[in-house]
C-alpha cells in the first residue's frame, strides 16, 4: 500500500496517495516513513497544517528524530511562523548538531526575522563543522556586510576566495570592499 501511495504522489494524485498511505499506516502502525510521506503529500498539496499535524504525530512516537523537527520547522517557515520554525530547528540541532544544513536553514529564518547577528552565529557554527565550504564563508561575509562589519566580511570573502579561486562573484565583492 505504501508503494501505491508513493506512486500516486509522484503523479500528483494527492487524494489517492493519502488514501493508500493512510491504509499503509493502519497496516504497519507507527512507521516513520509513512508519517513522513503523509506529511509530505499534505505539504505538496499546500495543506501545511495537516502536514504539521502528521510531523507532530511522528514526533510523539520518535521524539529524538532531528529530521522530523527540521521538516516541521520548514512547514512553520512556509506559514511565516518564524519563531516556531527557529524553535524546531533548535530541536533538530539538539539531536543532530553536526548537520550543517540545519544551521544554514535556521540562519536564513533568523535573517528573515531581522536577527542578522543570530544568522552570523549560525553560519559560524556551520563553518566549525565544515571549514572548507566557501559558500558558508561568503554567506557569513554577506551578513557581516549587512551588519557593517567590513573587516570580518573581508576576511570571510578572502577565505571563500582561497577555497574557490575561480568564483567571479566572490572576486567582485572582494574588489568592492577592499
N, C-alpha and C positions, 0 to 999 in steps of 0.2 A: 504494500500500500504506500509506503514511504516513497518508493521509486516512482510510482504513478503520480503521486503528488508533486514530486520534483519535475517530472516530465511536463505536467500541466503548468507548473510555474514557469518553466523555461519557454513555453509558447504563449505565455501571457494570459492563461485561463485561470485567473486567481480564485474565483469562487470554487471551481472544480478542484484546484490544487488544495485549497483549505479543506474541502470535503475529504479528500484522500488522506491528508496529513492528520486531520482530527481522528480519522478512523485508525491510522497507524499509531497515534498516541494512545488510543483506547486499547490497542492490542499490545503495544510494547511497554506501556506505563510511562515512566519518567525519563524517557530518552532525551538527553540534552540536545541531540542532533535534531530531533523532531520539533522541540520547542523553538530552537533557533530558526528552523525552516518556516514554521508558522509565523513567527515574528517578522522574518524577512519578507514573506508574502504580504503581510499586512503593510509593511513599510513600502514595498513596491506599489501597493495599491493606495498609498498615501493615507492609510488608516493608522497613524502614528500612535494614538492612544491604545489601540488594540495591540500593537506591537510592543509597546511599553509593558502592557499587562502580561504578555507572554514571557518577556525577559524577566519580569518580576517573579513569575511562577517558576521559571527555570532557576532563578537565584535562590528561591526558597528551598529548592532541592540540592543545588550546588552553590552554596553561599561563598565559596572562595574561588570562583571561576572569574579570573580577570577579564577574559574576553567578553563575558556576558555584561559586566559592568561597562566596558568600553562601548559595546553595541547599544546599551541602554543610554549611555552618555551621548552618543551620536544622535539618537532619536530626540533627546531633550534639546540638543543643538538645533535640530531641524525645526523644533517648536519654538525656538528662540528663548528657551528656558536655560539661560547660560549658567545660573547659579547651580541648578540641579545637574547640568552637564559636567561642570567642574567637580561637583561632589562625587559623581560616579567615576570620573577619571581618577580622582583621588583614590577611590577604592580599587580601581583597576591597577594603579601603580603600586598600591599597598601589596597586592597579591602577585604582581609581576613587575618588579622595579627595574628590570633591565630591558623592557620593551620601549625602545626609542620612540616608536610611533605614538605611544600614549602621551609622552611628554610634548611631542610636536602638536598633537591634536588639542591638548589642554592649553598649550601656549596660544594657539590660534583663537581659542574661545576666550582666553584672558584678554587677548588683543581686542576682540570684538566687544569685550566688556570694559574697554578703556583702561585695562591694567597692563600697561606696557612693561613695567618693571617685573610683574609676575611672568609675562611672556619671556622676558630675558632670562629670568631664573630657570624657567622650564627648559629653554634652549641650552643653558649652562649644564643642567642635569643631563640632557640628551648628549651633549658633547662629551661629558665624562664617560659615557657608555659607548660612544662611537667617535673617537678622536680623529678619525681620518675621513670624515664626511664633510666635504666642502660646503654642501648645501646648509648644514647646520650653522657653520660659521657665517656664511653670507646672510642667512636669515636673522641670526642674532645681531649681526652688524647692522642690518636694516632697522631692527628695533632700537639699537643704540642710537642710530641717526635720528629716529623719531624722538628719542629722549634727549637729544642734543649732547650726547656723549661721543664727540667726534674722535677722540683718541682711541677709545675702546672699539668704535666702529672701524677705524682704520686698521687696528690690529687684527680684527676678525676678517676683514676683507683681504688683508695681506696673507693671512693663514689660508683662507679659501683659495687665493691665487696660487699659493705654493702647492696646494693639493690638486688643483685643476688649472694648470698654467695656460691652457688654451681657451678658457672661458672668456669670451669678449665682454660679456655683461659685467663680470667682476672687474676686469681691467678698466672698463669705462668708469665704473664707480670709484675705483682707486684713483684714477686721474682727477676726477671731480673733487674728491675730499682731500687730496694731497696738497 
